[in-house]
């Protein structure tokens, strides 16, 4: 597990711009050569809150009272240097099968065909064991060769002493290295610096030739 960073701010947000949403697999997407970092997770995992915390903007990503309402892939330009890409939440029980069937090709098409994608942050609730949807997403990311970080949201909801144990348990459950996992709390700010540092490392990496 990453240790808390003591260095300067990894990313100072000077400019955030919403540049549009992609609602269909073959629909619009920004014509940009900038590197992209995507964010994915279950509909109630706190993705919008994490994004708002990362860029220190209260209304950067909408926090919906109804999980599963976001139906588009939303693109945000950060400092005119790279894009944050907010993927629709998955796994919410009240979403109809038809909606799920529509979203799968939308998300899968983006992940499988975007040459600018440098990595993805997969959000999991630290209090919950990974679901089948979470495992399927991680398997797909491995198949298409997308570097993945795991952010464990709501880490303030468990005792501090329990955090390393949950990291180890989730690491074993997903068969990934603990170094890929970053506990995160919107309330305390824990993990924000570590996640930003890891994202900036991904932004600076070039995609492997011939992938996606």
Buried (B, 14 or more C-beta within 10 A) or exposed (E): BBEEBEEEEBBEBEEBEEEEBBEEBEEEBBEEEBBBBBBBBBBBBBBBBBBBBBBEEEEBBEEEEEBBEBBBBBBBBBEEEBBBBBBBBBBBEEBEEEBBEBBBEBBBBBBBEBEBBBBBBBBBBBEBEBBEBBEEBBEBBEEBEBBBBBBBBBBBEBEEEBBEEBBEBBBEEBEBEBEBBBBBBBEEEBBBBBBBBBBBBBBEEEBEEEEB
